[in-house]
Amino acid sequence: MTEFTLNEVQKLVDEWIQTKGVRYFNELTNMTLLMEEVGELARIMARRYGEQSFKDGETDHDPAPEMADILFVLICLANQTGVNLNKALLKSIEKKTKRDAERHLRNSKLL
């Protein structure tokens, strides 16, 4: 199994788009596709881990493919808008660390 850095994954998706996908869908289309994929994951999560049950005939109970689809479209959006996901994620973790350094430790709901 091959593992990738975020930068490598962004390049991999871009190469796929350029060679197999012809071109990127526009940003609004990709944003809509992202929401569609999140909805598909939500359906599986609500049935598998939540209180809903699967409908007769529903056979796809694995959240992994939907998570991968979400990641793919998110990477497309990052590539289109010039976002370096590696830098963005590190910045987000830094922000959360400063903001939430003790917040969750004081949350009685989590203890």
Secondary structure as the mmCIF struct_conf table of DSSP 4:
data_model
#
loop_
_struct_conf.conf_type_id
_struct_conf.id
_struct_conf.beg_label_comp_id
_struct_conf.beg_label_asym_id
_struct_conf.beg_label_seq_id
_struct_conf.end_label_comp_id
_struct_conf.end_label_asym_id
_struct_conf.end_label_seq_id
HELX_RH_AL_P HELX_RH_AL_P1 LEU A 6 THR A 19
TURN_TY1_P TURN_TY1_P1 LYS A 20 LYS A 20
BEND BEND1 GLY A 21 ARG A 23
HELX_LH_PP_P HELX_LH_PP_P1 TYR A 24 ASN A 26
HELX_RH_AL_P HELX_RH_AL_P2 GLU A 27 ARG A 48
TURN_TY1_P TURN_TY1_P2 TYR A 49 TYR A 49
BEND BEND2 GLY A 50 GLU A 51
HELX_LH_PP_P HELX_LH_PP_P2 PHE A 54 LYS A 55
TURN_TY1_P TURN_TY1_P3 ASP A 56 GLY A 57
BEND BEND3 PRO A 63 PRO A 63
HELX_RH_AL_P HELX_RH_AL_P3 ALA A 64 THR A 81
TURN_TY1_P TURN_TY1_P4 GLY A 82 GLY A 82
HELX_RH_AL_P HELX_RH_AL_P4 LEU A 85 ARG A 99
TURN_TY1_P TURN_TY1_P5 ASP A 100 ARG A 103
HELX_RH_3T_P HELX_RH_3T_P1 HIS A 104 ARG A 106
HELX_RH_3T_P HELX_RH_3T_P2 SER A 108 LEU A 110
#
